[in-house]
Amino acid sequence: MRIFEAIGIGVLGAVVVLLLLFARRGLLARGGGTIEMSVRLGARVPGRGWALGFGRFSGDQFRWFRTFSFALRPRRILSRRDLVVTSRRVPEGPELLALTSDVRVLTCVSSRGTIEIAMTEGALTGFLSWLEAAPREAASYRMRALPTIDDQAVS
């Protein structure tokens, strides 16, 4: 009889944990603007270190939360003011064990370093649109140094 009680308590505990994870996801995704994606947290072993999560657009910030975590704070925060996408590729080799073949891996650089993110083509389109929609004053130093059409007007 005690074995059945232990199994019942274990099943009940697993259900409670899953309900808490879904409630957290619903709370953090409230208001829309979320996409599913993976972030590479560790790059020591080639092709490994990917963590599943979801990102939320919040003004000039993109906040990434791990799926299987109870934390209410984002694990990573990307600011579009200094984020630059340096490359885009398909998953390769051992990455195919953690990622599906329909995602694209972006390598991005910011003031905090390099980060790799993986998302589907649809999510990628939204992410790149958000990134390119940065206000003019947020453009990189190289872009600010270029003359605009107004600056080239003949006096």
C-alpha positions as CSV (number, residue, x, y, z in Angstrom):
1,M,0.0,0.0,0.0
2,R,2.9,2.4,0.8
3,I,4.3,1.9,-2.7
4,F,1.1,3.1,-4.3
5,E,1.0,6.1,-1.9
6,A,4.6,7.0,-2.9
7,I,3.8,6.6,-6.6
8,G,0.7,8.8,-6.2
9,I,2.7,11.5,-4.4
10,G,5.3,11.4,-7.1
11,V,2.8,11.7,-9.9
12,L,1.0,14.5,-8.0
13,G,4.3,16.3,-7.5
14,A,5.1,16.1,-11.2
15,V,1.7,17.5,-12.1
16,V,2.2,20.4,-9.7
17,V,5.6,21.2,-11.2
18,L,4.2,21.1,-14.8
19,L,1.3,23.3,-13.8
20,L,3.7,25.8,-12.2
21,L,5.9,25.9,-15.3
22,F,2.8,26.5,-17.5
23,A,1.5,29.2,-15.2
24,R,4.9,30.9,-15.2
25,R,5.0,30.8,-19.0
26,G,1.5,32.3,-19.2
27,L,2.4,35.1,-16.7
28,L,5.6,36.0,-18.6
29,A,4.0,35.8,-22.0
30,R,1.1,38.0,-21.0
31,G,0.6,40.8,-23.5
32,G,2.0,38.9,-26.5
33,G,5.2,39.5,-28.3
34,T,6.9,36.1,-27.4
35,I,8.7,33.7,-29.6
36,E,10.1,30.2,-28.9
37,M,13.9,30.0,-29.4
38,S,17.0,28.4,-28.0
39,V,20.1,30.1,-26.7
40,R,23.6,28.6,-26.5
41,L,24.7,29.0,-22.9
42,G,28.0,27.1,-23.2
43,A,30.3,26.7,-26.2
44,R,33.1,24.6,-24.7
45,V,31.9,21.5,-26.5
46,P,31.2,22.0,-30.2
47,G,27.4,21.7,-30.9
48,R,26.4,21.5,-27.3
49,G,25.2,24.0,-24.7
50,W,21.8,24.8,-26.2
51,A,18.9,25.6,-23.8
52,L,15.2,25.8,-24.9
53,G,13.3,28.9,-24.0
54,F,11.2,31.8,-25.2
55,G,11.9,35.4,-25.8
56,R,9.7,38.4,-25.2
57,F,10.0,41.8,-26.9
58,S,9.8,44.7,-24.4
59,G,10.6,48.0,-26.0
60,D,14.3,48.2,-26.9
61,Q,15.0,44.9,-25.0
62,F,14.5,41.3,-25.9
63,R,14.3,39.2,-22.8
64,W,15.0,35.5,-22.9
65,F,13.6,33.0,-20.4
66,R,14.5,29.3,-20.0
67,T,11.5,27.1,-20.5
68,F,12.3,24.7,-17.7
69,S,13.0,27.2,-14.9
70,F,10.9,28.8,-12.2
71,A,12.8,32.1,-12.3
72,L,10.7,35.1,-13.1
73,R,13.7,37.1,-14.3
74,P,15.1,36.7,-17.8
75,R,18.3,34.7,-18.2
76,R,19.5,36.9,-21.0
77,I,18.6,40.5,-22.0
78,L,19.5,41.7,-25.4
79,S,19.4,45.4,-26.2
80,R,18.7,46.3,-29.9
81,R,20.7,49.5,-29.4
82,D,24.0,47.6,-29.6
83,L,23.1,44.2,-31.0
84,V,24.6,43.3,-34.4
85,V,23.9,40.0,-36.2
86,T,27.2,38.8,-37.7
87,S,26.1,35.6,-39.3
88,R,23.2,33.2,-40.0
89,R,23.5,29.5,-40.6
90,V,21.7,26.2,-40.4
91,P,22.4,23.8,-37.5
92,E,25.2,21.4,-38.2
93,G,26.7,18.3,-36.8
94,P,26.0,17.6,-33.2
95,E,23.7,20.7,-33.0
96,L,21.1,18.6,-34.9
97,L,20.6,16.6,-31.7
98,A,19.5,19.7,-29.7
99,L,18.0,21.8,-32.5
100,T,15.7,20.9,-35.4
101,S,16.7,21.3,-39.0
102,D,14.1,24.0,-39.6
103,V,15.7,26.6,-37.3
104,R,18.4,29.1,-38.2
105,V,21.3,29.9,-35.9
106,L,22.3,33.6,-35.5
107,T,25.6,34.7,-34.1
108,C,25.2,38.2,-32.6
109,V,27.6,40.6,-31.0
110,S,26.8,43.2,-28.4
111,S,28.6,45.2,-25.7
112,R,28.2,42.1,-23.4
113,G,29.9,39.7,-25.9
114,T,28.9,37.1,-28.5
115,I,25.7,35.1,-28.2
116,E,24.2,32.4,-30.4
117,I,20.5,32.1,-30.8
118,A,18.4,29.7,-32.8
119,M,14.8,30.2,-34.0
120,T,12.5,29.2,-36.8
121,E,12.3,31.3,-40.0
122,G,9.0,32.9,-39.0
123,A,10.4,34.0,-35.6
124,L,13.6,35.1,-37.3
125,T,11.7,37.4,-39.5
126,G,10.0,39.0,-36.5
127,F,13.2,39.3,-34.6
128,L,15.1,40.9,-37.5
129,S,12.2,43.4,-38.0
130,W,12.3,44.3,-34.4
131,L,16.1,44.7,-34.5
132,E,16.0,46.9,-37.6
133,A,13.2,49.1,-36.2
134,A,15.6,50.7,-33.7
135,P,15.3,54.5,-33.6
136,R,17.8,56.5,-35.5
137,E,19.8,57.6,-32.5
138,A,20.4,53.9,-31.7
139,A,22.3,53.2,-34.8
140,S,25.9,52.0,-34.5
141,Y,28.8,54.5,-34.5
142,R,29.7,53.5,-38.1
143,M,26.2,54.3,-39.3
144,R,26.1,57.6,-37.5
145,A,29.3,58.7,-39.2
146,L,27.8,58.3,-42.6
147,P,26.3,61.4,-44.1
148,T,22.5,61.5,-44.6
149,I,20.8,62.8,-47.7
150,D,20.0,66.1,-45.9
151,D,23.7,66.6,-45.1
152,Q,24.6,66.3,-48.8
153,A,22.1,68.9,-50.0
154,V,23.6,71.6,-52.1
155,S,23.7,75.0,-50.3
